[in-house]
């Protein structure tokens, strides 16, 4: 009997351990748009990949899906209230729970994608309400108001940040004069550290975290700057001027081999920053104002930066080391980009999804399909998990099979 009890407890422990390590976050495992998938189709049928299911009542918004090994989470605004939705992998709704007031002004709907970590859901509303709930049933664990608690103003189109966790620290950017960027204990909601930085407003940016010569550094944009912070203690390390017309900097920076690339829209363009050996300062390697990427993200493949330009050139390829403009191509409408197995997945604001194989001279358009369901803007970033492509269009979430047969 004791042996049976021991085996039962061991099995439950293994199941819990597997579930607790299942992490789903903004733009993939490393927040860089690269999905570590294999066995995917190299081209799609003329009508597009097989649509497995769709759910058309998730409310308004632009957040993506957060997909674990056995659950799917997203959020939406319905009649002014934000809801978190949980589905199984077949698209069956498991539960739907309200979390508070959501954005109903210009570009109505939810802004930020849920973060799933260690069996918990973390989510920021457009009004700065930060909630932590149980991932299995949605029960509330804690909630705080980052704008009220940290004396920060909301911004023109609603606070927008896809949250980031390291260990027990949850990072976010209220944009207050004293608590500009904060680290919160992810288990309790209590403040771990605060950094005044430059005291600028938040700027719709989802931060990046990386280890540089054994120092963890958090990099994000505020209204007119790119800033670097020691992630362990909140020490303000450096800043680089990066103002644009509307103080919108919605792209997550990417770090590779001691350098960080950041890019903004509204004709500001991109800049490559080289970190000092201890990360306490940076210098500009190159700056390219010709690339104006507003909120579609970018990927880096084989030393090339690929993304969408919102100044009319559509899609671009830039050399990582030099900033040289390699080529532009109007593959589809401007939009967002992710990658898996070296292929590109582009989601245009015209509702077209494109599969492309990048070449030295162009994007190499392979296959396309039109998104069949949903309303309003095609702004939600694509997600790939276990051979499925998840597409959100306003009030609809769709799952497509992109696995090889």
RODO-2510 file (C-alpha; in nm, 4 decimals, decimal comma):
residues 405
     n   res          X          Y          Z
     1     x     0,0000     0,0000     0,0000
     2     x     0,2831     0,2406     0,0886
     3     x     0,4444     0,1689    -0,2466
     4     x     0,1188     0,2510    -0,4288
     5     x     0,0839     0,5785    -0,2362
     6     x     0,4472     0,6656    -0,3134
     7     x     0,4009     0,6010    -0,6860
     8     x     0,0793     0,8028    -0,6897
     9     x     0,2512     1,0999    -0,5227
    10     x     0,5499     1,0701    -0,7582
    11     x     0,3229     1,0737    -1,0643
    12     x     0,1420     1,3818    -0,9354
    13     x     0,4726     1,5520    -0,8652
    14     x     0,5962     1,4820    -1,2174
    15     x     0,2727     1,6111    -1,3691
    16     x     0,2893     1,9280    -1,1590
    17     x     0,6578     1,9780    -1,2382
    18     x     0,5887     1,9457    -1,6118
    19     x     0,2973     2,1885    -1,5912
    20     x     0,4833     2,4415    -1,3738
    21     x     0,7684     2,4649    -1,6233
    22     x     0,5336     2,5243    -1,9177
    23     x     0,5930     2,8897    -2,0083
    24     x     0,4106     3,0946    -2,2692
    25     x     0,5015     3,4574    -2,3355
    26     x     0,5064     3,7390    -2,5882
    27     x     0,6806     3,6532    -2,9191
    28     x     0,8097     3,3134    -2,8181
    29     x     1,0551     3,1555    -2,5727
    30     x     1,3130     3,4351    -2,6049
    31     x     1,0719     3,7219    -2,6928
    32     x     1,2503     3,7581    -3,0278
    33     x     0,9859     3,6128    -3,2610
    34     x     1,1821     3,2896    -3,3168
    35     x     0,9816     2,9738    -3,2406
    36     x     1,1764     2,6544    -3,1757
    37     x     0,9551     2,4254    -3,3832
    38     x     1,0326     2,1424    -3,6244
    39     x     0,8503     1,9301    -3,8792
    40     x     0,6517     2,2193    -4,0262
    41     x     0,5131     2,2485    -4,3771
    42     x     0,7462     2,4172    -4,6259
    43     x     0,4483     2,5318    -4,8320
    44     x     0,0722     2,5457    -4,7858
    45     x    -0,2154     2,4293    -5,0044
    46     x    -0,3603     2,6956    -5,2350
    47     x    -0,6429     2,7558    -4,9868
    48     x    -0,3994     2,7778    -4,6960
    49     x    -0,3256     2,5371    -4,4095
    50     x    -0,6115     2,3376    -4,2577
    51     x    -0,8250     2,5390    -4,0157
    52     x    -0,8657     2,3187    -3,7080
    53     x    -1,1051     2,5421    -3,5161
    54     x    -1,2067     2,9002    -3,4495
    55     x    -1,3762     3,0759    -3,1583
    56     x    -1,5490     3,4025    -3,2401
    57     x    -1,6574     3,5477    -2,9054
    58     x    -1,3358     3,6561    -2,7335
    59     x    -1,4171     4,0273    -2,7470
    60     x    -1,2232     4,3158    -2,8949
    61     x    -0,8482     4,3538    -2,8852
    62     x    -0,5031     4,2949    -3,0261
    63     x    -0,3430     4,0532    -2,7789
    64     x    -0,2033     3,7233    -2,9028
    65     x    -0,2659     3,3740    -2,7723
    66     x    -0,0493     3,2329    -2,4933
    67     x    -0,0222     2,8602    -2,5640
    68     x     0,1143     2,5954    -2,3261
    69     x     0,1366     2,2206    -2,3838
    70     x    -0,2273     2,1682    -2,2849
    71     x    -0,4008     2,5061    -2,2636
    72     x    -0,4587     2,8218    -2,4650
    73     x    -0,5132     3,1611    -2,3032
    74     x    -0,6095     3,4969    -2,4431
    75     x    -0,8089     3,8016    -2,3357
    76     x    -1,0661     4,0362    -2,4816
    77     x    -1,2844     4,3378    -2,4042
    78     x    -1,6642     4,2925    -2,3973
    79     x    -1,8848     4,5911    -2,3095
    80     x    -1,5968     4,7683    -2,1384
    81     x    -1,4849     4,4718    -1,9266
    82     x    -1,1712     4,2650    -1,9818
    83     x    -1,1982     3,8853    -1,9732
    84     x    -0,9382     3,6092    -1,9638
    85     x    -1,0324     3,3014    -2,1678
    86     x    -0,8939     2,9498    -2,1251
    87     x    -0,9344     2,6823    -2,3946
    88     x    -0,8179     2,3265    -2,4351
    89     x    -0,6175     2,2432    -2,7473
    90     x    -0,9315     2,1463    -2,9392
    91     x    -1,0684     2,4990    -2,8968
    92     x    -1,3218     2,4106    -2,6281
    93     x    -1,3816     2,6992    -2,3878
    94     x    -1,2902     2,5863    -2,0349
    95     x    -1,3584     2,9105    -1,8536
    96     x    -1,3999     3,2866    -1,8997
    97     x    -1,3300     3,5238    -1,6089
    98     x    -1,3551     3,9063    -1,5901
    99     x    -1,0544     4,0965    -1,4548
   100     x    -1,1777     4,4563    -1,4653
   101     x    -1,2265     4,7636    -1,6817
   102     x    -1,0626     4,7592    -2,0247
   103     x    -0,9855     5,0099    -2,2985
   104     x    -1,2811     5,1326    -2,5085
   105     x    -1,1433     5,4559    -2,6549
   106     x    -0,9389     5,4855    -2,9745
   107     x    -0,8381     5,1392    -3,1027
   108     x    -1,0799     4,9694    -2,8654
   109     x    -0,9870     4,6457    -2,6949
   110     x    -0,7211     4,4647    -2,4945
   111     x    -0,3566     4,5479    -2,5523
   112     x    -0,1346     4,2961    -2,3736
   113     x    -0,0946     3,9199    -2,4087
   114     x    -0,1219     3,7004    -2,0961
   115     x     0,2034     3,5585    -1,9571
   116     x     0,1832     3,1995    -1,8307
   117     x     0,4555     3,1009    -1,5855
   118     x     0,4820     2,8369    -1,3129
   119     x     0,1106     2,7596    -1,3155
   120     x     0,0047     3,1237    -1,2970
   121     x    -0,1393     3,3827    -1,5385
   122     x    -0,0034     3,7390    -1,5346
   123     x    -0,1792     4,0149    -1,7248
   124     x    -0,1776     4,3961    -1,7549
   125     x    -0,4921     4,5893    -1,8502
   126     x    -0,4999     4,9090    -2,0554
   127     x    -0,5664     5,0965    -1,7305
   128     x    -0,2657     4,9550    -1,5484
   129     x    -0,4374     4,6837    -1,3467
   130     x    -0,1886     4,4013    -1,2983
   131     x    -0,3427     4,0653    -1,2091
   132     x    -0,2066     3,7250    -1,1128
   133     x    -0,4418     3,4250    -1,1342
   134     x    -0,4167     3,0483    -1,1189
   135     x    -0,3698     2,9028    -1,4657
   136     x    -0,5817     2,5952    -1,4045
   137     x    -0,9042     2,7657    -1,2923
   138     x    -0,8478     3,1431    -1,3077
   139     x    -0,8787     3,2028    -0,9338
   140     x    -0,7345     3,5371    -0,8237
   141     x    -0,4004     3,5278    -0,6383
   142     x    -0,3228     3,9006    -0,6216
   143     x    -0,3800     4,2273    -0,8061
   144     x    -0,2288     4,5770    -0,7971
   145     x    -0,2850     4,9062    -0,9809
   146     x     0,0560     5,0084    -1,1152
   147     x    -0,0543     5,3589    -1,2179
   148     x    -0,2107     5,4429    -0,8813
   149     x     0,0422     5,2605    -0,6655
   150     x     0,3449     5,4085    -0,8418
   151     x     0,2112     5,7572    -0,9162
   152     x     0,2215     5,7184    -1,2938
   153     x     0,0006     5,8709    -1,5670
   154     x    -0,1766     5,6600    -1,8245
   155     x    -0,0758     5,7225    -2,1849
   156     x    -0,2691     5,8244    -2,4953
   157     x    -0,3642     5,4745    -2,6185
   158     x    -0,3646     5,2920    -2,2858
   159     x    -0,0793     5,1302    -2,0964
   160     x     0,0545     4,8439    -2,3090
   161     x     0,3197     4,6001    -2,1956
   162     x     0,3697     4,2279    -2,2380
   163     x     0,5042     4,1251    -1,8998
   164     x     0,8417     3,9627    -1,8340
   165     x     0,9541     3,7348    -1,5501
   166     x     1,2961     3,6289    -1,4237
   167     x     1,2935     3,3973    -1,1247
   168     x     1,0614     3,5575    -0,8708
   169     x     1,0790     3,9047    -1,0272
   170     x     0,8035     4,0349    -1,2563
   171     x     0,9098     4,3470    -1,4494
   172     x     0,6855     4,6297    -1,5706
   173     x     0,7049     4,9985    -1,6635
   174     x     0,4495     5,2223    -1,4890
   175     x     0,6318     5,5311    -1,6159
   176     x     0,6200     5,7234    -1,2883
   177     x     0,8744     5,9914    -1,1864
   178     x     1,0236     5,7759    -0,9077
   179     x     0,9083     5,4236    -0,9905
   180     x     0,9575     5,4411    -1,3656
   181     x     1,0412     5,0717    -1,3997
   182     x     0,9680     4,8261    -1,1205
   183     x     1,0308     4,4658    -1,0238
   184     x     0,7397     4,2973    -0,8445
   185     x     0,7500     3,9734    -0,6484
   186     x     0,5545     3,7479    -0,8832
   187     x     0,4134     3,5403    -0,5956
   188     x     0,2887     3,8235    -0,3727
   189     x     0,2604     4,1402    -0,5850
   190     x     0,4951     4,3244    -0,3447
   191     x     0,7610     4,5676    -0,4672
   192     x     1,1136     4,4247    -0,4972
   193     x     1,2854     4,7309    -0,6439
   194     x     1,2037     5,0507    -0,8288
   195     x     1,4117     5,2538    -1,0730
   196     x     1,3468     5,6207    -1,1499
   197     x     1,5408     5,5949    -1,4794
   198     x     1,4661     5,9236    -1,6637
   199     x     1,1165     5,9622    -1,5239
   200     x     0,9567     5,9456    -1,8693
   201     x     0,6124     5,8056    -1,9490
   202     x     0,5731     5,4433    -2,0481
   203     x     0,5960     5,3881    -2,4244
   204     x     0,3972     5,0729    -2,5204
   205     x     0,7177     4,8680    -2,5088
   206     x     0,7574     4,5085    -2,3883
   207     x     1,1080     4,4812    -2,2379
   208     x     1,3937     4,2451    -2,3143
   209     x     1,6093     4,0698    -2,0548
   210     x     1,9494     3,9191    -2,1259
   211     x     2,2703     3,8125    -1,9574
   212     x     2,5766     4,0087    -2,0650
   213     x     2,9034     3,8851    -1,9169
   214     x     2,7115     3,7398    -1,6220
   215     x     2,5146     4,0600    -1,5588
   216     x     2,1389     4,0503    -1,6165
   217     x     2,0247     4,3636    -1,7949
   218     x     1,6705     4,4806    -1,8640
   219     x     1,6283     4,6996    -2,1738
   220     x     1,3138     4,8869    -2,2711
   221     x     1,1886     5,2088    -2,4296
   222     x     1,0292     5,4960    -2,2416
   223     x     0,8730     5,8007    -2,4079
   224     x     1,1943     5,9464    -2,5496
   225     x     1,4687     5,7032    -2,4569
   226     x     1,6089     5,3528    -2,4677
   227     x     1,7139     5,2574    -2,1135
   228     x     1,9236     4,9831    -1,9561
   229     x     1,8749     4,8674    -1,5946
   230     x     2,0504     4,6102    -1,3786
   231     x     1,7759     4,3491    -1,3440
   232     x     1,8995     4,2208    -1,0083
   233     x     1,8893     4,5454    -0,8118
   234     x     1,7219     4,8100    -1,0306
   235     x     2,0324     5,0233    -1,0796
   236     x     1,9935     5,2640    -1,3732
   237     x     2,2846     5,1944    -1,6085
   238     x     2,2444     5,4015    -1,9241
   239     x     2,0103     5,5705    -2,1702
   240     x     2,0081     5,6610    -2,5391
   241     x     1,7852     5,9313    -2,6874
   242     x     1,5116     5,7823    -2,9088
   243     x     1,2199     6,0272    -2,9338
   244     x     0,9517     6,0095    -3,2024
   245     x     0,6317     6,1984    -3,2852
   246     x     0,3881     6,0042    -3,0667
   247     x     0,6196     5,8524    -2,8013
   248     x     0,5280     5,5058    -2,9285
   249     x     0,8037     5,2407    -2,9152
   250     x     0,6185     4,9101    -2,9326
   251     x     0,8974     4,6756    -3,0482
   252     x     1,0904     4,4550    -2,8063
   253     x     1,4703     4,5038    -2,8301
   254     x     1,6866     4,2059    -2,9292
   255     x     2,0310     4,1226    -2,7878
   256     x     2,2957     3,9199    -2,9739
   257     x     2,6661     3,8864    -2,8847
   258     x     2,7050     4,2067    -2,6860
   259     x     2,4853     4,4291    -2,9030
   260     x     2,1223     4,5400    -2,8729
   261     x     1,9044     4,6436    -3,1666
   262     x     1,6082     4,8756    -3,1050
   263     x     1,3696     5,0155    -3,3654
   264     x     1,0805     5,2629    -3,3583
   265     x     0,8201     5,3887    -3,6004
   266     x     0,7034     5,7346    -3,7074
   267     x     1,0237     5,7860    -3,9097
   268     x     1,2601     5,7398    -3,6139
   269     x     1,4198     5,4175    -3,7314
   270     x     1,6597     5,1703    -3,5747
   271     x     1,9812     5,1884    -3,3747
   272     x     2,2436     4,9264    -3,2884
   273     x     2,3981     4,9661    -2,9431
   274     x     2,7252     4,8054    -2,8326
   275     x     2,7481     4,7297    -2,4613
   276     x     3,0638     4,7861    -2,2596
   277     x     3,2195     4,4759    -2,1040
   278     x     3,0281     4,5185    -1,7769
   279     x     2,7097     4,6500    -1,9423
   280     x     2,7224     4,9800    -1,7546
   281     x     2,7350     5,1869    -2,0755
   282     x     2,6632     5,1635    -2,4477
   283     x     2,7857     5,3215    -2,7684
   284     x     2,6108     5,3510    -3,1031
   285     x     2,7444     5,1168    -3,3710
   286     x     2,5064     5,2437    -3,6388
   287     x     2,1739     5,4191    -3,6793
   288     x     1,9303     5,3826    -3,9702
   289     x     1,6455     5,6372    -3,9852
   290     x     1,5311     5,4895    -4,3181
   291     x     1,3673     5,1929    -4,1374
   292     x     1,0445     5,2921    -3,9617
   293     x     0,9021     4,9887    -3,7785
   294     x     0,6066     5,0915    -3,5606
   295     x     0,4785     4,7761    -3,3868
   296     x     0,5270     4,4673    -3,6051
   297     x     0,8389     4,3362    -3,4365
   298     x     1,1320     4,1903    -3,6274
   299     x     1,3378     3,8716    -3,6437
   300     x     1,7110     3,8202    -3,6878
   301     x     1,8140     3,5325    -3,9140
   302     x     2,1696     3,4655    -4,0367
   303     x     2,2868     3,8143    -3,9465
   304     x     1,9922     3,9887    -4,1163
   305     x     1,7133     4,1923    -3,9523
   306     x     1,3773     4,1360    -4,1182
   307     x     1,0610     4,3287    -4,0433
   308     x     0,7866     4,5594    -4,1647
   309     x     0,8369     4,9250    -4,2499
   310     x     0,5351     5,1512    -4,1993
   311     x     0,6572     5,4354    -4,4208
   312     x     0,5377     5,2698    -4,7432
   313     x     0,8309     5,0430    -4,8306
   314     x     0,6450     4,7537    -4,6618
   315     x     0,9050     4,4854    -4,5719
   316     x     1,2803     4,5268    -4,5251
   317     x     1,6050     4,3372    -4,4708
   318     x     1,8942     4,5109    -4,2911
   319     x     2,2432     4,3830    -4,2145
   320     x     2,2872     4,3344    -3,8381
   321     x     2,6529     4,4378    -3,8270
   322     x     2,6509     4,7408    -4,0562
   323     x     2,2930     4,8664    -4,0786
   324     x     2,3106     4,8417    -4,4565
   325     x     1,9692     4,8319    -4,6238
   326     x     1,9829     4,5010    -4,8131
   327     x     1,6410     4,5183    -4,9822
   328     x     1,2772     4,6223    -4,9529
   329     x     0,9814     4,4303    -5,0903
   330     x     0,6050     4,4794    -5,0802
   331     x     0,5321     4,1186    -4,9875
   332     x     0,1955     4,1997    -4,8292
   333     x     0,0451     4,4778    -4,6196
   334     x     0,2660     4,6085    -4,3390
   335     x     0,2330     4,3927    -4,0306
   336     x     0,4038     4,1570    -3,7849
   337     x     0,6598     3,8820    -3,8335
   338     x     0,7756     3,5612    -3,6637
   339     x     0,9972     3,2733    -3,7760
   340     x     1,0384     2,8965    -3,7374
   341     x     1,2794     2,6552    -3,9104
   342     x     1,4282     2,9496    -4,1013
   343     x     1,0955     3,0372    -4,2668
   344     x     0,9111     3,3653    -4,2167
   345     x     0,5470     3,4041    -4,1182
   346     x     0,4136     3,7489    -4,2062
   347     x     0,0721     3,8779    -4,0988
   348     x    -0,0260     4,1862    -4,2974
   349     x    -0,2747     4,4491    -4,1857
   350     x    -0,4654     4,3607    -4,5042
   351     x    -0,5598     4,0258    -4,3448
   352     x    -0,3137     3,8151    -4,5440
   353     x    -0,0790     3,5598    -4,3848
   354     x     0,2332     3,4846    -4,5889
   355     x     0,4865     3,2024    -4,5644
   356     x     0,8235     3,3163    -4,7025
   357     x     1,1737     3,1776    -4,7505
   358     x     1,4248     3,4647    -4,7174
   359     x     1,6963     3,4859    -4,9831
   360     x     1,9941     3,7206    -5,0303
   361     x     1,7796     3,9416    -5,2550
   362     x     1,4196     3,9069    -5,1365
   363     x     1,1590     3,7583    -4,9068
   364     x     1,0834     3,4601    -5,1317
   365     x     0,7061     3,4473    -5,0996
   366     x     0,5970     3,0792    -5,0917
   367     x     0,2316     3,0562    -4,9835
   368     x    -0,0506     3,2786    -4,8604
   369     x    -0,4018     3,2706    -4,7222
   370     x    -0,6604     3,5260    -4,6139
   371     x    -0,7716     3,5244    -4,2506
   372     x    -1,1328     3,4016    -4,2676
   373     x    -1,2831     3,5227    -3,9377
   374     x    -1,2755     3,8186    -3,7019
   375     x    -1,3254     4,1931    -3,6929
   376     x    -1,1337     4,5227    -3,6845
   377     x    -0,7524     4,5487    -3,7126
   378     x    -0,5145     4,2648    -3,7987
   379     x    -0,2637     4,3654    -3,5309
   380     x    -0,2248     4,0616    -3,3038
   381     x     0,1118     3,8894    -3,3470
   382     x     0,1187     3,5328    -3,4760
   383     x     0,2037     3,2379    -3,2486
   384     x     0,3356     2,8876    -3,3297
   385     x     0,3144     2,6003    -3,0810
   386     x     0,3426     2,2249    -3,1441
   387     x     0,2801     2,2477    -3,5170
   388     x    -0,0101     2,4887    -3,4981
   389     x    -0,0313     2,8489    -3,6138
   390     x    -0,2534     3,0662    -3,3950
   391     x    -0,4045     3,3764    -3,5546
   392     x    -0,6072     3,6344    -3,3669
   393     x    -0,8227     3,8838    -3,5578
   394     x    -1,0223     4,1046    -3,3232
   395     x    -1,2952     3,8914    -3,1685
   396     x    -1,1824     3,5650    -3,3294
   397     x    -0,9044     3,3188    -3,2439
   398     x    -0,8108     3,0584    -3,5063
   399     x    -0,5834     2,7527    -3,5005
   400     x    -0,4290     2,6199    -3,8248
   401     x    -0,2436     2,2919    -3,8716
   402     x     0,1021     2,3623    -4,0228
   403     x     0,2649     2,0265    -3,9490
   404     x     0,4046     1,7960    -4,2147
   405     x     0,1885     1,4888    -4,2630
***
